[in-house]
Amino acid sequence: MSKKIIKNKNIILCVTGSIAAYKSIYLSSLLVKEGANVQVMLSESAKNFVGESSFSGITHNEVITGYYDSKTSLSIDHIEIAKKADVIVVAPATANILAKIALGISSDPIVGSILATKAPILIAPAMDGDMYSSKQIQGHINEINNLGYKISGPEKGRLASGIEEFGRMTEPESLLDEIINIFQKKKDYNQVEAIVTAGGTIEDIDPVRYISNKSSGKMGIALAKALRDRGAVVNLVYGRVDSLEETYGINKIPTKSAVEMKNEIEKLIDRSQIIIMSAAVADYRVKKISKEKIKKDNLDSIQLEKNPDILKSLDSSKIIKVGFAAESENLLINAKKKLSSKDCKIIVANDITLEGSGFGSDNNKAVLVDNDGEETFPLMSKNELAHKILDRAKKFIN
Ligand SMILES: Cc1cc2nc3c(=O)[nH]c(=O)nc-3n(C[C@H](O)[C@H](O)[C@H](O)COP(=O)(O)O)c2cc1C
């Protein structure tokens, strides 16, 4: 893959006051090597961690450090630069700048530029793990997601405090890939509206107990993100999932039980062209949900009744159906059976007994089965697999 895709692109790199600021010197160098025109903005605090000369030496551009110290020949630095920007990257992003971005507090040129631009924004937070998971920061992250800005990381790893937890800035090489990605998105799902289901359904037993499964929702969320990035309007109908990180720009519809999930899907079906059912839907639900907590002595048996088969129930003349088959034996035979019994265009079959693949993992090893044959993939990230599924499904979309 040629990375020269960012050649001559105007990239604003905003660096704020975190120990991780040193990584952004390397990031600026990676971007310059790819031919980008990099304009660095340093927050007041960032100057305590890294020096202007490092950045100006690498980027051959003056560094902007405040509203009132005009460095360029432009009339108002931050506005002019924001208008010309092809992307604005904030890396590292402190707790402070996240709050300011979320609220639009433009007391420095970093937020001023973000408010004044139409370019995509990529933000890479870095901070102590407890700071990051605090209600305040999570609230700001939500807001930033809703604004349509992309948040990268943070990753789990050793922090400056010596503790191993989430809060580490995404490594410069990965950020470079994400920046390149912003420019090379295939838009082959433009004008497609899609439904993706994710996670495990929840079937209540009583007010405190329920039946669910081990699905993390990661595969469905990867599919929803891939569809969004390829131009689709995406409706993510989800049950219990581990995280909804980075799902900006996706219409999110929370559900609990299989019946609720079915109802929400039915509301969307007429306007959608494709449904990818990656949710692990419970086959059975509790026949009579108790309003009171059932005493433990009365819990030795629970009567179940069959849930609707959502995938099968959808009319395949109206929508392209892609199903999943999580199998522990006879993978291909079962996948082919499912393809015809549920009238799907594609079945994504995965062997859940394989180590490092399937439920809860970030990776998956799958075979895609359709009426033209089958395609076997090696173990790969769920994000990569999501794109392979979309590549194969594309032929059914007219
Ligand atoms: C040694 C040191 C390391 C710091 N690292 C971080 C950090 O990783 N993340 C963060 O949010 N704040 C960190 N801070 C606090 C910020 O520098 C401080 O909140 C500052 O006001 C941020 O301003 P800015 O967002 O305008 O750069 C650190 C402070 C010090 C003294």
The ligand as an ORCA input file, in Angstrom:
! r2SCAN-3c Opt
* xyz 0 1
  C       4.811     15.564     34.302
  C       3.406     15.832     33.873
  C       2.786     14.966     33.025
  C       1.476     15.186     32.609
  N       0.897     14.296     31.771
  C      -0.403     14.458     31.414
  C      -1.045     13.518     30.567
  O      -0.451     12.543     30.103
  N      -2.353     13.724     30.280
  C      -3.049     14.786     30.765
  O      -4.237     14.887     30.489
  N      -2.450     15.701     31.549
  C      -1.149     15.574     31.889
  N      -0.546     16.505     32.693
  C      -1.314     17.680     33.123
  C      -1.422     18.720     31.988
  O      -0.127     19.124     31.557
  C      -2.220     19.923     32.477
  O      -3.563     19.511     32.732
  C      -2.226     21.078     31.505
  O      -3.029     22.113     32.020
  C      -2.760     20.657     30.142
  O      -2.846     21.791     29.306
  P      -3.094     21.661     27.733
  O      -4.241     20.732     27.571
  O      -3.436     23.053     27.310
  O      -1.841     21.172     27.127
  C       0.775     16.325     33.088
  C       1.416     17.215     33.936
  C       2.714     16.980     34.317
  C       3.393     17.965     35.233
*
